[in-house]
Structure formats: C-alpha cells, structure tokens
C-alpha cells in the first residue's frame, strides 16, 4: 500500500511543518541554556584576548 | 564604544566568543550530553583559534566553526561507536510516543524521538531545519552533495515522523489499532 497520492501531500506538508517547528524549539532551548562555568571563562578569555594571539605555533 | 570595523578587516578571532552559544546548541544536538557538548565547543574554539589563518574571511564564520565541531564530533565518535550504539539500543527500548489529540507534540516527547535518530540525521535536521543554514551551506559543512543533504533531511524527517507515529494512516487516529479506532468511531457517532 504505497501512498504517493496528491491528497497525501497536505498531510505530509503539515507533518513537516510540525517537525521543523519542534526542531526549532529543541535548538532554541539549547541555545538559551545558561553556559557552564568553563565555557563562560573561555568566553571571557576570548573577549579579553587572554589567549595569546601570536603564540599558537 | 567605538564603531566596529568592517568584518573583512576585523580579526575573526574577535568573533569566536559570540559563536559559543550557537556552537553549544549544535553540539548538544549532536552529542545529546552536555559534558560532551561542552568538550566539543571548547575543542572547536581552541582549534579555530590556532588555525584562524585557514579561515577565509569572505565566508561564513559560523559555518566554518560548525564544520570544525562536527568533524571533531565524528572523529571521536568513530573511536567510541560501539559504546554509542549500545546506549542507542537502551534508549530505543524505552520509547513509546503518540501524538497528543490536537496533533501538537509535547516538547519532551519530541526530544525523546529526536534522540533516537542517528547523529547524521540529527545533524542534518538541526542544520537545515533549525539553525537556518541553507542546504548549500549544510552540504559544504557535511562535505556531501546538496542532493544528499536534501534526501538525508527527508529520510530523517520520515524517521522522526515514524517514531512519533505521525506518518502512516489517513487520519489523526493513526498509530491506534483497529479496536481502538472502532471505539473512537462509535464515540464520534454517539456524539451526534
């Protein structure tokens, strides 16, 4: 029972939209999580140029 | 505060800090474990810092950083693949999800189903479905053809729909068995 009929297209589209909406929620939730201390420290180091720009070699 | 110089003249290392939240969100989607995700972000930033001369400033810095992160993730995954598959098996055994009656999914249910996907499927869905990259940009990051990105995204959505019991059947009662459906039908008829 393969169904590739046109009448299924709106349903597939609706499922796709529902999935993408939820994907955005998952991603945004992760994006809004508070950074752990070690990443905040890394971020502060980067902002204050605490990492040595010349000395990577 | 002074005006920022044009991006092409600015040191791209100055823009690494602002990419950290995005990188972490992507890393969590891939690794499903915040400690591993934080390791990935830290490794990515350090690699980017020490290889900054390899970044082409005419291109998208986020895409470059995401590429470093996913390459780091997959190279560590190759070393621990067996372990990861075991944990997937445990996850899969505990999964049973049905859509709510209004068709909207609870966040937690969706998250559980998303976690069942392969890393490759999670990756493509986050890149093209959530983080706003084009298929072309995703193809560059994943080092595959655009057509591969599209077909992989399509398969990943289909798999997710299956896990959520959204895909098969003609109506909103898909995923319920015949007896349940009969009861639902009777109830619906009785309502009139």
gemmi code that builds the backbone of each chain (N, CA, C; Angstrom):
import gemmi

chains = {
    "A": [
        ("UNK", (0.822, -1.212, 0.000), (0.000, 0.000, 0.000), (0.857, 1.263, 0.000)),
        ("UNK", (1.592, 1.449, -1.078), (2.385, 2.675, -1.205), (1.449, 3.834, -1.524)),
        ("UNK", (1.547, 4.866, -0.734), (0.660, 6.005, -0.964), (1.462, 7.239, -1.334)),
        ("UNK", (1.486, 7.566, -2.573), (2.145, 8.797, -3.011), (1.108, 9.691, -3.686)),
        ("UNK", (-0.154, 9.530, -3.279), (-1.223, 10.286, -3.923), (-1.135, 11.763, -3.551)),
        ("UNK", (-1.664, 12.591, -4.415), (-1.637, 14.033, -4.187), (-2.372, 14.429, -2.909)),
        ("UNK", (-3.410, 13.640, -2.590), (-4.192, 14.019, -1.414), (-3.402, 13.863, -0.124)),
        ("UNK", (-2.284, 13.112, -0.182), (-1.443, 12.978, 0.996), (-0.479, 14.163, 1.161)),
        ("UNK", (-0.315, 14.919, 0.096), (0.685, 15.991, 0.143), (0.430, 17.020, 1.253)),
        ("UNK", (-0.820, 17.480, 1.440), (-1.045, 18.451, 2.527), (-0.704, 17.859, 3.894)),
        ("UNK", (-0.995, 16.565, 4.063), (-0.697, 15.902, 5.336), (0.808, 15.841, 5.543)),
        ("UNK", (1.539, 15.454, 4.487), (2.998, 15.399, 4.604), (3.570, 16.772, 4.911)),
        ("UNK", (3.002, 17.780, 4.256), (3.456, 19.154, 4.476), (3.209, 19.569, 5.933)),
        ("UNK", (2.035, 19.176, 6.445), (1.699, 19.529, 7.830), (2.655, 18.842, 8.801)),
        ("UNK", (2.967, 17.583, 8.532), (3.904, 16.847, 9.394), (5.276, 17.507, 9.359)),
        ("UNK", (5.685, 17.879, 8.158), (6.983, 18.507, 8.002), (7.062, 19.829, 8.790)),
        ("UNK", (6.000, 20.604, 8.688), (5.984, 21.891, 9.414), (6.015, 21.663, 10.924)),
        ("UNK", (5.282, 20.642, 11.340), (5.238, 20.328, 12.771), (6.618, 19.896, 13.264)),
        ("UNK", (7.290, 19.080, 12.450), (8.624, 18.622, 12.822), (9.601, 19.797, 12.877)),
        ("UNK", (9.560, 20.641, 11.862), (10.514, 21.757, 11.828), (10.264, 22.746, 12.971)),
        ("UNK", (8.996, 22.934, 13.292), (8.674, 23.824, 14.415), (9.263, 23.275, 15.719)),
        ("UNK", (9.154, 21.959, 15.875), (9.701, 21.341, 17.086), (11.225, 21.327, 17.084)),
        ("UNK", (11.811, 21.152, 15.903), (13.273, 21.213, 15.809), (13.778, 22.574, 16.271)),
        ("UNK", (13.070, 23.618, 15.850), (13.474, 24.968, 16.243), (13.346, 25.145, 17.759)),
        ("UNK", (12.306, 24.539, 18.323), (12.137, 24.639, 19.778), (13.280, 23.936, 20.507)),
        ("UNK", (13.651, 22.738, 20.011), (14.758, 21.997, 20.634), (16.054, 22.803, 20.543)),
        ("UNK", (16.289, 23.353, 19.359), (17.532, 24.103, 19.139), (17.546, 25.389, 19.979)),
        ("UNK", (16.421, 26.086, 19.996), (16.344, 27.342, 20.747), (16.488, 27.092, 22.249)),
        ("UNK", (15.910, 25.977, 22.711), (16.046, 25.642, 24.133), (17.519, 25.438, 24.485)),
        ("UNK", (18.248, 24.736, 23.615), (19.681, 24.515, 23.859), (20.445, 25.839, 23.781)),
        ("UNK", (20.016, 26.672, 22.847), (20.672, 27.973, 22.653), (20.507, 28.868, 23.878)),
        ("UNK", (19.373, 28.746, 24.542), (19.075, 29.616, 25.674), (19.543, 29.074, 27.020)),
        ("UNK", (20.089, 27.867, 26.998), (20.627, 27.334, 28.257), (21.777, 28.199, 28.740)),
        ("UNK", (21.871, 28.303, 30.047), (22.975, 29.068, 30.606), (24.291, 28.333, 30.333)),
        ("UNK", (25.319, 29.096, 29.967), (26.614, 28.465, 29.685), (27.224, 27.941, 30.982)),
        ("UNK", (27.871, 26.779, 30.908), (28.578, 26.288, 32.086), (29.805, 27.173, 32.373)),
        ("UNK", (30.297, 27.088, 33.602), (31.399, 27.963, 34.025), (32.590, 27.923, 33.069)),
        ("UNK", (32.972, 26.710, 32.662), (34.204, 26.644, 31.860), (34.053, 27.327, 30.501)),
        ("UNK", (32.827, 27.293, 29.950), (32.636, 27.993, 28.676), (32.507, 29.495, 28.889)),
        ("UNK", (31.918, 29.887, 30.034), (31.877, 31.324, 30.336), (33.286, 31.873, 30.521)),
        ("UNK", (34.129, 31.079, 31.175), (35.521, 31.510, 31.353), (36.236, 31.620, 30.008)),
        ("UNK", (35.996, 30.620, 29.175), (36.602, 30.644, 27.837), (36.130, 31.878, 27.076)),
        ("UNK", (34.849, 32.161, 27.188), (34.278, 33.321, 26.504), (34.922, 34.618, 27.020)),
        ("UNK", (35.079, 34.711, 28.338), (35.714, 35.905, 28.914), (37.157, 36.035, 28.446)),
        ("UNK", (37.861, 34.895, 28.390), (39.244, 34.901, 27.900), (39.306, 35.411, 26.469)),
        ("UNK", (38.368, 34.929, 25.657), (38.347, 35.345, 24.254), (38.077, 36.845, 24.155)),
        ("UNK", (37.136, 37.314, 24.972), (36.778, 38.726, 24.913), (37.920, 39.611, 25.377)),
        ("UNK", (38.641, 39.162, 26.391), (39.735, 39.980, 26.919), (41.054, 39.638, 26.228)),
        ("UNK", (40.975, 38.852, 25.169), (42.154, 38.420, 24.417), (43.188, 37.770, 25.330)),
        ("UNK", (42.674, 37.035, 26.289), (43.555, 36.330, 27.226), (44.320, 35.191, 26.569)),
        ("UNK", (43.758, 34.681, 25.451), (44.521, 33.692, 24.705), (45.568, 34.442, 23.889)),
        ("UNK", (46.756, 33.875, 23.793), (47.866, 34.552, 23.150), (47.695, 34.494, 21.628)),
        ("UNK", (47.445, 35.667, 21.026), (47.171, 35.673, 19.589), (48.374, 35.273, 18.751)),
        ("UNK", (49.558, 35.576, 19.230), (50.718, 35.291, 18.385), (51.295, 33.918, 18.614)),
        ("UNK", (51.026, 33.346, 19.753), (51.830, 32.219, 20.219), (51.269, 30.854, 19.962)),
        ("UNK", (50.477, 30.684, 18.905), (49.878, 29.380, 18.690), (50.858, 28.392, 18.064)),
        ("UNK", (51.905, 28.889, 17.433), (52.824, 27.994, 16.722), (53.778, 27.309, 17.708)),
    ],
    "B": [
        ("UNK", (32.290, 53.142, 23.567), (32.241, 52.149, 22.490), (32.522, 52.802, 21.136)),
        ("UNK", (33.421, 52.240, 20.380), (33.694, 52.724, 19.033), (32.976, 51.820, 18.038)),
        ("UNK", (32.766, 52.372, 16.845), (32.099, 51.577, 15.815), (32.988, 50.397, 15.427)),
        ("UNK", (32.345, 49.247, 15.186), (33.114, 48.071, 14.797), (33.675, 48.270, 13.395)),
        ("UNK", (34.912, 47.847, 13.156), (35.450, 47.935, 11.804), (34.708, 46.956, 10.896)),
        ("UNK", (34.772, 47.162, 9.565), (34.111, 46.220, 8.671), (34.610, 44.798, 8.939)),
        ("UNK", (33.687, 43.836, 8.809), (34.013, 42.462, 9.172), (35.273, 41.953, 8.465)),
        ("UNK", (35.461, 42.369, 7.221), (36.581, 41.834, 6.464), (37.933, 42.279, 7.020)),
        ("UNK", (37.952, 43.395, 7.768), (39.213, 43.855, 8.340), (39.387, 43.410, 9.788)),
        ("UNK", (38.278, 43.050, 10.416), (38.352, 42.650, 11.817), (39.048, 41.297, 11.934)),
        ("UNK", (39.676, 41.091, 13.051), (40.258, 39.782, 13.324), (39.116, 38.811, 13.609)),
        ("UNK", (38.988, 37.734, 12.802), (37.865, 36.811, 13.028), (37.901, 36.185, 14.424)),
        ("UNK", (39.075, 36.193, 15.065), (39.149, 35.638, 16.422), (38.291, 36.434, 17.403)),
        ("UNK", (38.056, 37.716, 17.048), (37.200, 38.541, 17.916), (35.741, 38.097, 17.868)),
        ("UNK", (35.418, 37.310, 16.860), (34.018, 36.882, 16.711), (33.770, 35.478, 17.250)),
        ("UNK", (34.801, 34.844, 17.779), (34.621, 33.473, 18.268), (33.712, 33.429, 19.503)),
        ("UNK", (33.892, 34.422, 20.382), (33.137, 34.398, 21.639), (31.635, 34.374, 21.377)),
        ("UNK", (31.200, 35.192, 20.416), (29.762, 35.304, 20.188), (29.186, 34.045, 19.540)),
        ("UNK", (30.054, 33.183, 19.020), (29.561, 31.952, 18.389), (29.359, 30.828, 19.401)),
        ("UNK", (29.843, 31.001, 20.618), (29.817, 29.904, 21.591), (28.409, 29.359, 21.862)),
        ("UNK", (27.394, 30.206, 22.109), (26.060, 29.626, 22.361), (25.525, 28.794, 21.195)),
        ("UNK", (25.721, 29.292, 19.956), (25.263, 28.538, 18.782), (25.995, 27.199, 18.675)),
        ("UNK", (27.311, 27.254, 18.878), (28.098, 26.025, 18.799), (27.640, 25.021, 19.847)),
        ("UNK", (27.323, 25.541, 21.024), (26.905, 24.642, 22.102), (25.541, 24.014, 21.777)),
        ("UNK", (24.638, 24.793, 21.222), (23.329, 24.242, 20.853), (23.479, 23.135, 19.815)),
        ("UNK", (24.339, 23.358, 18.848), (24.601, 22.344, 17.819), (25.256, 21.115, 18.456)),
        ("UNK", (26.222, 21.354, 19.344), (26.943, 20.254, 19.992), (26.008, 19.405, 20.842)),
        ("UNK", (25.075, 20.039, 21.536), (24.106, 19.293, 22.350), (23.236, 18.426, 21.444)),
        ("UNK", (22.834, 18.982, 20.299), (22.018, 18.211, 19.357), (22.765, 16.985, 18.857)),
        ("UNK", (24.055, 17.131, 18.633), (24.839, 16.007, 18.121), (25.166, 15.007, 19.220)),
        ("UNK", (25.650, 15.498, 20.344), (26.204, 14.612, 21.366), (25.157, 14.154, 22.384)),
        ("UNK", (24.064, 14.904, 22.536), (22.988, 14.585, 23.486), (23.505, 14.463, 24.915)),
        ("UNK", (24.551, 15.137, 25.213), (25.172, 15.027, 26.533), (25.908, 16.333, 26.747)),
        ("UNK", (25.529, 17.074, 27.801), (26.053, 18.433, 27.888), (27.550, 18.467, 28.204)),
        ("UNK", (28.051, 17.476, 28.935), (29.503, 17.466, 29.205), (30.281, 17.246, 27.914)),
        ("UNK", (29.827, 16.259, 27.116), (30.482, 16.019, 25.825), (30.334, 17.235, 24.920)),
        ("UNK", (29.164, 17.852, 24.976), (28.923, 19.033, 24.143), (29.886, 20.156, 24.525)),
        ("UNK", (30.083, 20.357, 25.815), (30.990, 21.416, 26.261), (32.430, 21.118, 25.846)),
        ("UNK", (32.819, 19.830, 25.920), (34.152, 19.436, 25.428), (34.304, 19.806, 23.958)),
        ("UNK", (33.248, 19.492, 23.203), (33.290, 19.761, 21.756), (33.440, 21.258, 21.474)),
        ("UNK", (32.691, 22.064, 22.213), (32.752, 23.514, 21.993), (34.148, 24.032, 22.331)),
        ("UNK", (34.664, 23.571, 23.458), (35.994, 24.012, 23.874), (37.056, 23.615, 22.840)),
        ("UNK", (37.022, 22.354, 22.403), (37.975, 21.891, 21.382), (37.844, 22.712, 20.107)),
        ("UNK", (36.591, 22.980, 19.721), (36.335, 23.717, 18.482), (36.924, 25.124, 18.551)),
        ("UNK", (36.682, 25.806, 19.672), (37.184, 27.178, 19.819), (38.719, 27.187, 19.800)),
        ("UNK", (39.326, 26.239, 20.501), (40.789, 26.204, 20.544), (41.382, 25.888, 19.173)),
        ("UNK", (40.748, 24.943, 18.470), (41.213, 24.625, 17.107), (41.054, 25.827, 16.184)),
        ("UNK", (39.914, 26.495, 16.297), (39.653, 27.656, 15.441), (40.684, 28.747, 15.725)),
        ("UNK", (40.946, 28.950, 17.009), (41.905, 29.991, 17.407), (43.280, 29.729, 16.790)),
        ("UNK", (43.741, 28.498, 16.901), (45.115, 28.220, 16.452), (45.212, 27.984, 14.950)),
        ("UNK", (44.052, 27.840, 14.282), (44.077, 27.649, 12.819), (43.373, 28.791, 12.093)),
        ("UNK", (43.303, 29.937, 12.744), (42.480, 31.022, 12.210), (42.939, 31.462, 10.818)),
        ("UNK", (44.217, 31.276, 10.508), (44.711, 31.683, 9.183), (44.086, 30.835, 8.072)),
        ("UNK", (43.508, 29.684, 8.438), (42.854, 28.839, 7.423), (41.431, 29.298, 7.131)),
        ("UNK", (40.923, 30.229, 7.943), (39.567, 30.733, 7.704), (39.596, 31.790, 6.612)),
        ("UNK", (38.731, 31.614, 5.612), (38.583, 32.597, 4.535), (37.572, 33.641, 4.989)),
        ("UNK", (38.016, 34.888, 5.247), (37.106, 35.896, 5.820), (35.939, 36.267, 4.915)),
        ("UNK", (35.983, 35.844, 3.646), (34.837, 36.118, 2.767), (33.710, 35.115, 3.015)),
        ("UNK", (34.000, 34.071, 3.784), (32.994, 33.034, 4.016), (32.372, 33.192, 5.405)),
        ("UNK", (31.407, 32.332, 5.666), (30.617, 32.394, 6.899), (31.400, 31.758, 8.062)),
        ("UNK", (31.692, 32.576, 9.067), (32.466, 32.071, 10.216), (31.713, 30.967, 10.967)),
        ("UNK", (30.401, 31.165, 11.140), (29.617, 30.135, 11.839), (29.718, 28.789, 11.117)),
        ("UNK", (29.604, 28.829, 9.792), (29.670, 27.585, 9.025), (31.035, 26.916, 9.211)),
        ("UNK", (32.072, 27.731, 9.230), (33.429, 27.190, 9.426), (33.543, 26.538, 10.810)),
        ("UNK", (33.027, 27.215, 11.818), (33.103, 26.692, 13.192), (32.251, 25.425, 13.352)),
        ("UNK", (31.058, 25.440, 12.767), (30.196, 24.249, 12.829), (30.896, 23.060, 12.164)),
        ("UNK", (31.618, 23.346, 11.061), (32.323, 22.274, 10.362), (33.396, 21.671, 11.259)),
        ("UNK", (34.166, 22.537, 11.936), (35.200, 22.040, 12.853), (34.552, 21.193, 13.945)),
        ("UNK", (33.430, 21.685, 14.465), (32.773, 20.975, 15.568), (32.270, 19.601, 15.128)),
        ("UNK", (31.598, 19.555, 13.975), (31.045, 18.259, 13.573), (32.164, 17.286, 13.181)),
        ("UNK", (33.251, 17.793, 12.590), (34.375, 16.906, 12.271), (35.007, 16.361, 13.554)),
        ("UNK", (35.129, 17.207, 14.563), (35.671, 16.764, 15.852), (34.762, 15.706, 16.469)),
        ("UNK", (33.455, 15.972, 16.374), (32.485, 15.022, 16.924), (32.593, 13.665, 16.237)),
        ("UNK", (32.615, 13.654, 14.891), (32.618, 12.375, 14.187), (33.931, 11.634, 14.379)),
        ("UNK", (35.045, 12.354, 14.499), (36.288, 11.615, 14.699), (36.326, 10.983, 16.091)),
        ("UNK", (35.726, 11.638, 17.082), (35.671, 10.994, 18.401), (34.613, 9.890, 18.412)),
        ("UNK", (33.560, 10.058, 17.624), (32.505, 9.035, 17.546), (33.035, 7.738, 16.937)),
        ("UNK", (33.894, 7.890, 15.934), (34.458, 6.694, 15.301), (35.196, 5.830, 16.317)),
        ("UNK", (35.804, 6.497, 17.304), (36.553, 5.751, 18.325), (35.622, 5.041, 19.302)),
        ("UNK", (34.425, 5.588, 19.497), (33.543, 5.041, 20.540), (32.222, 4.572, 19.970)),
        ("UNK", (32.215, 4.201, 18.683), (30.963, 3.903, 18.002), (30.189, 2.783, 18.692)),
        ("UNK", (30.888, 1.747, 19.110), (30.197, 0.594, 19.686), (29.439, 1.015, 20.944)),
        ("UNK", (30.124, 1.771, 21.772), (29.540, 2.253, 23.024), (28.275, 3.081, 22.756)),
        ("UNK", (28.352, 3.942, 21.757), (27.225, 4.817, 21.422), (26.028, 3.996, 20.954)),
        ("UNK", (26.299, 2.968, 20.121), (25.191, 2.141, 19.626), (24.505, 1.414, 20.764)),
        ("UNK", (25.280, 0.970, 21.755), (24.682, 0.328, 22.915), (23.711, 1.269, 23.609)),
        ("UNK", (24.141, 2.488, 23.796), (23.283, 3.422, 24.523), (22.046, 3.754, 23.694)),
        ("UNK", (22.178, 3.746, 22.352), (21.010, 3.963, 21.496), (19.995, 2.854, 21.693)),
        ("UNK", (20.506, 1.611, 21.820), (19.625, 0.472, 21.992), (18.799, 0.592, 23.261)),
        ("UNK", (19.443, 1.037, 24.328), (18.752, 1.215, 25.607), (17.670, 2.287, 25.466)),
        ("UNK", (18.039, 3.374, 24.793), (17.080, 4.452, 24.555), (15.862, 3.927, 23.797)),
        ("UNK", (16.138, 3.202, 22.704), (15.068, 2.772, 21.812), (14.074, 1.872, 22.543)),
        ("UNK", (14.576, 1.054, 23.448), (13.712, 0.111, 24.148), (12.664, 0.818, 24.998)),
        ("UNK", (12.979, 2.000, 25.454), (12.077, 2.689, 26.370), (11.144, 3.665, 25.657)),
        ("UNK", (11.201, 3.666, 24.326), (10.452, 4.695, 23.606), (9.049, 4.245, 23.233)),
        ("UNK", (8.089, 5.008, 23.598), (6.734, 4.818, 23.094), (6.036, 6.165, 23.127)),
        ("UNK", (5.746, 6.677, 21.965), (5.254, 8.049, 21.878), (4.037, 8.107, 20.975)),
        ("UNK", (3.018, 8.774, 21.398), (1.895, 9.052, 20.499), (1.594, 10.542, 20.506)),
        ("UNK", (1.109, 11.054, 19.398), (0.828, 12.486, 19.366), (-0.362, 12.827, 20.260)),
        ("UNK", (-0.339, 14.013, 20.797), (-1.487, 14.480, 21.574), (-2.676, 14.623, 20.635)),
        ("UNK", (-3.883, 14.694, 21.185), (-5.068, 14.695, 20.329), (-5.153, 15.906, 19.423)),
        ("UNK", (-4.604, 17.012, 19.864), (-4.653, 18.189, 18.997), (-3.525, 18.174, 17.977)),
        ("UNK", (-2.722, 17.084, 17.970), (-1.671, 16.953, 16.972), (-0.390, 17.665, 17.362)),
        ("UNK", (-0.441, 18.494, 18.362), (0.783, 19.152, 18.807), (1.555, 18.214, 19.707)),
        ("UNK", (2.861, 18.276, 19.597), (3.679, 17.350, 20.349), (4.201, 18.007, 21.611)),
        ("UNK", (4.213, 17.238, 22.668), (4.883, 17.732, 23.863), (6.376, 17.786, 23.555)),
        ("UNK", (7.011, 18.818, 24.043), (8.437, 19.025, 23.815), (9.256, 17.802, 24.213)),
        ("UNK", (8.895, 17.241, 25.355), (9.665, 16.114, 25.878), (9.540, 14.896, 24.962)),
        ("UNK", (8.341, 14.675, 24.453), (8.127, 13.553, 23.539), (8.941, 13.725, 22.275)),
        ("UNK", (8.913, 14.937, 21.765), (9.668, 15.198, 20.549), (11.158, 14.992, 20.803)),
        ("UNK", (11.621, 15.521, 21.932), (13.039, 15.408, 22.274), (13.459, 13.936, 22.364)),
        ("UNK", (12.594, 13.124, 22.965), (12.921, 11.698, 23.083), (13.037, 11.036, 21.720)),
        ("UNK", (12.100, 11.364, 20.832), (12.138, 10.791, 19.488), (13.371, 11.290, 18.732)),
        ("UNK", (13.661, 12.577, 18.875), (14.832, 13.170, 18.218), (16.113, 12.458, 18.664)),
        ("UNK", (16.170, 12.128, 19.937), (17.350, 11.456, 20.487), (17.544, 10.051, 19.923)),
        ("UNK", (16.465, 9.469, 19.366), (16.588, 8.130, 18.782), (17.254, 8.147, 17.414)),
        ("UNK", (17.280, 9.297, 16.782), (17.835, 9.371, 15.426), (19.337, 9.145, 15.452)),
        ("UNK", (19.880, 8.761, 14.301), (21.336, 8.662, 14.188), (21.918, 10.074, 14.268)),
        ("UNK", (23.191, 10.181, 14.656), (23.812, 11.512, 14.693), (23.729, 12.219, 13.342)),
        ("UNK", (23.850, 11.449, 12.259), (23.798, 12.044, 10.919), (22.424, 12.667, 10.654)),
        ("UNK", (21.384, 11.985, 11.121), (20.040, 12.535, 10.936), (19.792, 13.730, 11.833)),
        ("UNK", (20.266, 13.667, 13.070), (20.110, 14.829, 13.960), (20.836, 16.033, 13.376)),
        ("UNK", (22.036, 15.752, 12.861), (22.849, 16.836, 12.310), (22.138, 17.548, 11.163)),
        ("UNK", (21.672, 16.773, 10.185), (21.083, 17.407, 9.004), (19.807, 18.164, 9.377)),
        ("UNK", (19.037, 17.620, 10.307), (17.797, 18.299, 10.694), (18.080, 19.596, 11.433)),
        ("UNK", (19.067, 19.593, 12.294), (19.393, 20.825, 13.014), (19.960, 21.864, 12.051)),
        ("UNK", (20.828, 21.422, 11.145), (21.448, 22.388, 10.232), (20.424, 23.035, 9.308)),
        ("UNK", (19.600, 22.222, 8.646), (18.680, 22.814, 7.665), (17.298, 23.108, 8.244)),
        ("UNK", (16.926, 22.414, 9.330), (15.582, 22.590, 9.859), (15.494, 23.618, 10.967)),
        ("UNK", (16.607, 23.842, 11.679), (16.509, 24.683, 12.872), (17.493, 25.846, 12.918)),
        ("UNK", (18.728, 25.625, 12.469), (19.715, 26.682, 12.712), (19.803, 27.686, 11.574)),
        ("UNK", (19.014, 27.456, 10.520), (18.892, 28.475, 9.493), (19.939, 28.435, 8.393)),
        ("UNK", (20.750, 27.395, 8.335), (21.686, 27.275, 7.223), (20.943, 26.784, 5.982)),
        ("UNK", (21.439, 27.199, 4.819), (20.848, 26.699, 3.575), (21.343, 25.280, 3.326)),
        ("UNK", (20.661, 24.577, 2.418), (21.108, 23.235, 2.043), (22.518, 23.293, 1.465)),
        ("UNK", (22.798, 24.367, 0.753), (24.116, 24.522, 0.143), (25.200, 24.659, 1.223)),
        ("UNK", (24.913, 25.490, 2.227), (25.873, 25.647, 3.330), (26.046, 24.336, 4.098)),
        ("UNK", (24.924, 23.658, 4.336), (24.990, 22.375, 5.053), (25.811, 21.368, 4.255)),
        ("UNK", (25.633, 21.382, 2.926), (26.385, 20.455, 2.076), (27.890, 20.705, 2.219)),
        ("UNK", (28.260, 21.983, 2.259), (29.666, 22.337, 2.441), (30.198, 21.844, 3.782)),
        ("UNK", (29.407, 22.029, 4.822), (29.836, 21.602, 6.163), (29.955, 20.089, 6.262)),
        ("UNK", (28.975, 19.394, 5.654), (28.941, 17.936, 5.771), (29.793, 17.275, 4.705)),
        ("UNK", (30.322, 18.089, 3.795), (31.180, 17.589, 2.727), (30.473, 16.550, 1.858)),
        ("UNK", (29.228, 16.833, 1.528), (28.447, 15.974, 0.631), (27.740, 16.868, -0.394)),
        ("UNK", (27.115, 16.240, -1.409), (26.379, 16.995, -2.419), (25.078, 17.556, -1.836)),
        ("UNK", (24.577, 18.637, -2.449), (23.322, 19.241, -1.980), (22.179, 18.226, -2.025)),
        ("UNK", (22.158, 17.423, -3.090), (21.115, 16.398, -3.217), (21.140, 15.423, -2.042)),
        ("UNK", (22.343, 15.123, -1.569), (22.485, 14.215, -0.415), (21.906, 14.859, 0.842)),
        ("UNK", (22.144, 16.156, 0.998), (21.585, 16.874, 2.151), (20.065, 16.780, 2.124)),
        ("UNK", (19.497, 17.045, 0.934), (18.033, 17.046, 0.817), (17.447, 15.665, 1.076)),
        ("UNK", (18.072, 14.629, 0.488), (17.499, 13.292, 0.675), (17.706, 12.816, 2.108)),
        ("UNK", (18.853, 13.178, 2.699), (19.091, 12.776, 4.088), (18.104, 13.484, 5.033)),
        ("UNK", (17.853, 14.757, 4.758), (16.901, 15.509, 5.595), (15.503, 14.902, 5.471)),
        ("UNK", (15.163, 14.501, 4.251), (13.852, 13.915, 4.009), (13.706, 12.583, 4.747)),
        ("UNK", (14.758, 11.748, 4.674), (14.714, 10.462, 5.394), (14.662, 10.679, 6.898)),
        ("UNK", (15.391, 11.683, 7.357), (15.429, 11.954, 8.799), (14.060, 12.413, 9.299)),
        ("UNK", (13.388, 13.268, 8.516), (12.038, 13.709, 8.896), (11.070, 12.533, 8.906)),
        ("UNK", (11.237, 11.653, 7.916), (10.359, 10.493, 7.812), (10.553, 9.583, 9.019)),
        ("UNK", (11.809, 9.368, 9.392), (12.125, 8.517, 10.546), (11.537, 9.130, 11.829)),
        ("UNK", (11.688, 10.427, 11.940), (11.166, 11.123, 13.116), (9.645, 10.992, 13.169)),
        ("UNK", (9.013, 11.148, 12.010), (7.555, 11.017, 11.944), (7.127, 9.608, 12.347)),
        ("UNK", (7.913, 8.598, 11.923), (7.605, 7.214, 12.306), (7.705, 7.039, 13.818)),
        ("UNK", (8.783, 7.566, 14.383), (8.986, 7.442, 15.831), (7.865, 8.125, 16.604)),
        ("UNK", (7.300, 9.157, 15.997), (6.224, 9.903, 16.647), (4.842, 9.417, 16.216)),
        ("UNK", (4.829, 8.361, 15.399), (3.568, 7.803, 14.888), (2.749, 8.859, 14.135)),
        ("UNK", (3.442, 9.683, 13.384), (2.732, 10.717, 12.620), (2.523, 10.309, 11.171)),
        ("UNK", (3.321, 9.306, 10.716), (3.437, 9.114, 9.286), (2.322, 8.297, 8.639)),
        ("UNK", (2.067, 7.081, 9.168), (1.165, 6.201, 8.414), (-0.291, 6.433, 8.796)),
        ("UNK", (-1.184, 5.981, 7.964), (-2.611, 6.169, 8.236), (-3.118, 7.441, 7.587)),
        ("UNK", (-4.409, 7.518, 7.471), (-5.023, 8.610, 6.724), (-5.520, 9.724, 7.634)),
        ("UNK", (-5.662, 9.430, 8.910), (-6.334, 10.396, 9.772), (-5.582, 10.585, 11.080)),
        ("UNK", (-6.152, 11.375, 11.948), (-5.468, 11.706, 13.190), (-5.387, 10.534, 14.154)),
        ("UNK", (-6.095, 9.432, 13.845), (-6.058, 8.296, 14.752), (-4.973, 7.305, 14.351)),
        ("UNK", (-4.100, 7.703, 13.433), (-3.035, 6.799, 13.019), (-2.225, 6.391, 14.240)),
        ("UNK", (-1.777, 5.144, 14.218), (-0.995, 4.672, 15.349), (-1.864, 3.918, 16.347)),
        ("UNK", (-3.167, 4.086, 16.270), (-4.054, 3.296, 17.139), (-4.459, 2.047, 16.374)),
        ("UNK", (-4.781, 1.005, 17.083), (-5.158, -0.231, 16.398), (-6.636, -0.201, 15.993)),
        ("UNK", (-7.068, -1.240, 15.307), (-8.416, -1.268, 14.757), (-9.489, -1.155, 15.834)),
        ("UNK", (-9.296, -1.903, 16.935), (-10.295, -1.903, 18.013), (-10.441, -0.506, 18.602)),
        ("UNK", (-9.305, 0.127, 18.870), (-9.337, 1.475, 19.421), (-10.050, 2.410, 18.459)),
        ("UNK", (-9.726, 2.237, 17.176), (-10.324, 3.114, 16.182), (-11.836, 2.941, 16.135)),
        ("UNK", (-12.273, 1.660, 16.256), (-13.713, 1.379, 16.248), (-14.397, 2.089, 17.409)),
        ("UNK", (-13.776, 2.027, 18.584), (-14.332, 2.696, 19.757), (-14.407, 4.196, 19.512)),
        ("UNK", (-13.336, 4.721, 18.954), (-13.287, 6.150, 18.669), (-14.410, 6.535, 17.713)),
        ("UNK", (-14.603, 5.699, 16.682), (-15.650, 5.969, 15.704), (-17.029, 5.957, 16.362)),
        ("UNK", (-17.252, 4.915, 17.200), (-18.560, 4.819, 17.880), (-18.805, 6.045, 18.748)),
        ("UNK", (-17.734, 6.429, 19.453), (-17.838, 7.598, 20.321), (-18.199, 8.831, 19.504)),
        ("UNK", (-17.552, 8.927, 18.353), (-17.792, 10.085, 17.492), (-19.241, 10.088, 17.000)),
        ("UNK", (-19.715, 8.887, 16.628), (-21.096, 8.775, 16.137), (-22.084, 9.100, 17.252)),
        ("UNK", (-21.785, 8.535, 18.448), (-22.677, 8.759, 19.589), (-22.787, 10.237, 19.939)),
        ("UNK", (-21.786, 10.963, 19.601), (-21.748, 12.390, 19.925), (-22.730, 13.210, 19.114)),
        ("UNK", (-23.214, 12.619, 18.013), (-24.121, 13.400, 17.168), (-25.582, 13.123, 17.451)),
    ],
}
model = gemmi.Model(1)
for chain_id, residues in chains.items():
    chain = gemmi.Chain(chain_id)
    for i, (resn, *xyz) in enumerate(residues, 1):
        res = gemmi.Residue()
        res.name, res.seqid = resn, gemmi.SeqId(i, " ")
        for name, pos in zip(("N", "CA", "C"), xyz):
            atom = gemmi.Atom()
            atom.name, atom.element = name, gemmi.Element(name[0])
            atom.pos, atom.b_iso = gemmi.Position(*pos), 0.0
            res.add_atom(atom)
        chain.add_residue(res)
    model.add_chain(chain)
structure = gemmi.Structure()
structure.add_model(model)
structure.setup_entities()
